Amino acid sequence: MKRLALIAALLLVSASAASAQDYGLPELHAIKTVTLSPSYSCRSQADVQKGYQGTALFLSEHSKRRNSPDLLFNGACRSDDSFQSSTAGDDMAFLVDLGAELQLEKLSAGDVFQLYHLRSSPGSPYSRHAQSILSQSVKVVPNHTYAVFLNKRDIRGLFVFTVMSHTPNQQVEIKYAVKQYQIMDVRAYSPGFDWEQKNSAAQTNPPVEKAQSRKQN
């Protein structure tokens, strides 16, 4: 009996470990380099039908399976290129341009918030270098460093990257480091989210909250 219990426990541990590995989570604080090419919207219709291909960065196997990029290199032909992180209807991820002359090797999660505060505050001596504004799309600028705040249905995280080189519409090379990355289990959510919905007086009987399936893809 004890032997069967031990075998069952080992199988449970092995299954849990395998499940965790399936997420393919990124290593934190490790600098990596990637080239994204070409810009997503400057492709033929045939290539667009093939999906993101080399235009997007997926930080985990989980985001890749969900076809939900953590960063997208975008831009129509003969137009300015941009970075985006919100690619699905209810994504609320934001990017911020922290400006030039930053060393990725010395950038902590705390530094990101401090720099954003300093460069977004009116009258701050830092704001003249780069006006830091949270946005769902930011222009690609060589040597600039950016922070991405991931806020999606089941992913929460923070990563930073610097543009090493950029050929308009063709490719961008970046080096990046992930500071936080979490895959969350949404237990329940309030129904009715809509980007265009305005507000009105509260209902006497509000909508019933939705339970989220805990089944993992």
Phi, psi and omega in degrees: 000315179297323181296318179296321179296320179295317179298317179298319180295318179296320178296322180294317178297317180296319180295320179294318179295318180296320180297319180295320181293330180298336180289335180058049184293146180282153175284137180276147172066014179256127182277127178232162181238141178213149175247125177256130186198143343278190176293140189307316185271000178251059180223163177290160179299325179296319179289323178300323180294342181275357179097200186288325183050234185272009183275349189230154176252124175249117184280341181221161174294330179298312180293329178291316178296325179280354184056044183236090184299147173274340175207135180237131174269114188229165179150130177289156180303137180064021175236168179296142176274156181216165172252141176224153177232340176266113182237353178246163187302325182251014175292141177230041178278147181227153175240157174218135177274115182270358176093188182263177173065029174253143178260116182302327182297335184252012186262117178259171177298320178296322179299322181302312181290324179292316179296319178299317180297313182295320186272355177251356180273127179301136178084353179290137178298340180280338185291340180285341180281316180199116178288108184273116182230131176293132182209157176273355178209129179230148182290142176283122179227121180305141178073358177277150178250139184234155172240141179240123177259105182279126178215088183237179184308316183227016178230133177226133182187179179212129171217158182236151178207156179237138178279116181274318178204157184209126172246112186313130178069348186257307181196159174219134177253129180230155167244140188218161176217132179271129181260330176205142178206117182230140171252121189254153176258104181283115182280318181200160179209154177283129183283162172102009180299136179203127182299333185259355185291127175273188185245154180211177180300144182299143179280151177295319178242090182296159178302146179286136180296150181266134174274135182264131177299139181268005180291129181266140177281000000 
